[in-house]
């Protein structure tokens, strides 16, 4: 926990480091709703009606906080920090519903439909994140290829996100399956945001270096 909030500013060419760290806050925001509802249910107060508002509140706070944290790590001024927060919030709009839909799947649903919806949501989210973050940080050299690379990072995040569903869909029975399912759930959840935000940060690092070389 200390490492997550430590006041260490990455070098100016390490946007990917700041974004990877910030993604943990976005993940925490997505965990808030199911965690609170699980506690409430265990306490005998099943707040089903509050599920949707709490989920969106957690996602907004988590992604917005992640954008603020990334801006702080990169030493951005208030205006650029606010713009970066907006970029992360834009990424939340497609990814949060995708996470919501993945909750509670049984493995009997169509793999093609689930994968297509998740892939489209994540590709859109991280293409937006790359484009808007570049503008927020004053990076002009990202280009169409860079945006496509950010979308590819989103595709990697989608692949992580559907890992647990993919395993359930295969209906395999192996020794120690419960531990494997838990491992896939953890890896899928963490990788679904950390991997694509790392890719977006890496694309922005390269674009900023390219812009600096062009100006030199």
N, C-alpha and C positions, 0 to 999 in steps of 0.2 A: 504493500500500500504506500509506503514511504517513497519507493522508486517511482510510483505513478505520478506523485505530485511534487517530486523534488524540483527545486528551482535551478534547473540546468538548461541553458539555452544551447541548442545545437548550432554547429557552424552554419554559416549562411548557405552552404551548398547541401545541407542535410534536411531539406523539407520532408523527405521520406521518414526520417527519424521522428520529427515532430508529429507527423500525421499518424504514424503507427502507434505512438503513445496516446494520441488524442482518441484514436479509435476505441480504446478501452473504456473511455467515458461513454461513448455512444453505446457500447455493449452493455454497460451498467444500466443505462437508461432503458434498454429493451428488457432487462431482467427485473426491473422494479415491479411492473404490473403482475407477472405471474408469481413473484415472490410474495408480494403483499396479499394477493388473493389466496395463495396457499396458506399463509399464516392465518388469515381471517377464516378460511374454511376449517382449518384445524381447531380454531377457537370456537367453532360452532356458529360463525356468522358468515355464511356464504354470500358475499357481495357480488353476485353475478351482474347486477344492473350497472355496477361501477366499473366493470372490466374494460369496456371500450374507452371511456374517458381517462381512466388511470393509465391504460396502455399508451394512448396518444400523448398524455402529459409526460410520462416517462421518456418516450421517444424524443419529444421536443426538447425537454430539459437536457437529456443525454447528448443528443447531436449538437444542440446549441452550445452546451458546455464544452463539447469536444472542439468545436470551432474556436471558441474563446481561448481554450487551452493551447491549441495549435498556434494561434496568433501570439499568445504570450511567450511561448517557446521560441518563436521566430523573431521576437522583438518588434512586432508590428505596432504601428501607432493605433490610436483609437478608431480612426476611420477604416483602416485596412483590417483591423481586428473584427470590427462589426461586419464588414463585407465577408470576411472569412467565416464568421458565424453563420451568415446567411447562406453561404455555399454549402456548409455542412447540413444546415436545415433543409436545403433543397435536396440533398442526398437522402434525407430521411423520408421524404414524401413517397418515393417508390419503394424503398427498402422496408419500411415499417409494415405496410400491408402485406408484403411478401412474407415477412417473419410471422405475421399474424395468421396467415393462411397455412403456414407450415406447422403451426401448433395443433396438436391433436389429430394429425393424419394417421390413419391406421395401416397404411401400406397397401391397401386394396384399391386406392385411387389410381388413375392413369399416370404412369411415370412420364409419358410424353407431355401431358397437360401440365403436370406439376413442374417439370423441368422447364418447359417453355415459358410459363408465367414467371417463375423465379428468375430465369435467365434474362428475360426482357426487362424486368424490374431492376435488377442489379446493373445491367449494362447501361440503362438510362440513367440510373442514379449516379454512377461513377463517371459517366461522360459529362453529366452536369457538374459534378463535384470538381472534375479537372478543369473544365472551361471556366467556371465561376471562381474557383480558387486562383487560377492564373490571373484573372482580371483583378481579384482582390489584392494580389501580391505584386501587381504591376508587371507581370511576365507576358510579353507579347509574342514569343516565338513558339507557342505550343502547337499551332496549326492543326489541320484535319487529322494528320497522322498521329499526333499526340493525343487528341481527343479519342481516336479509335483505340489507342493503346490503353487509355483510361477505361474505356468500355470493356476491353479485354480483361483488365483487372477486375471489373465487375463480374465478368463471366467466371473468373476464378473464385470470387466470393460466392457466387451462386452454386458452384460445384461443391464448395465446403458446406453451404447451408443445407443442401439436400442429401448430404451423406447419411444421416440417420434414416430418412425416408427411403433412400435407395436400398439400405440394408434390410429394412422392414419389407420392402417390395419384393426382394429376392426370396424371402421366407426360408432362409437357411437355418438349420439347426446344428450348432457346433458347440463343443464343450466351452464353458465359461462365457456363454453368449451375453449374459447380463453385463459382465465387465467390458466386453467388446462394444456393446451398445452404449454404455456410459462413456467409453473412450471416444467413440465416434461422435456422440452428442457434444462433448466438450471441445474436441478438435473442430467439429463443424461450426459450432457457435463462435469460437474465437477466430478461426480463420476466415469466416464469412465477412468480417469487417476489417480485421487487421491486414489481411493479404491485399484486398483491393485498395485500401488507403495507402499502403506501402507502395503499391504500383503507381498510384496517382502522384504521390510525393516524388517518386523516382522520375516520372515523366516531367514533372515541374522542375526538378533539379537540372535535368538535361536541357530543358527549354531555357532556363535562366542562364546556364553556362553558355548556350548557343547565342543568346541575345547579347551577353557580355562580350563574347568574342567578336560578334558582328559590329559592335560599337567601338571596339578597340582599334 
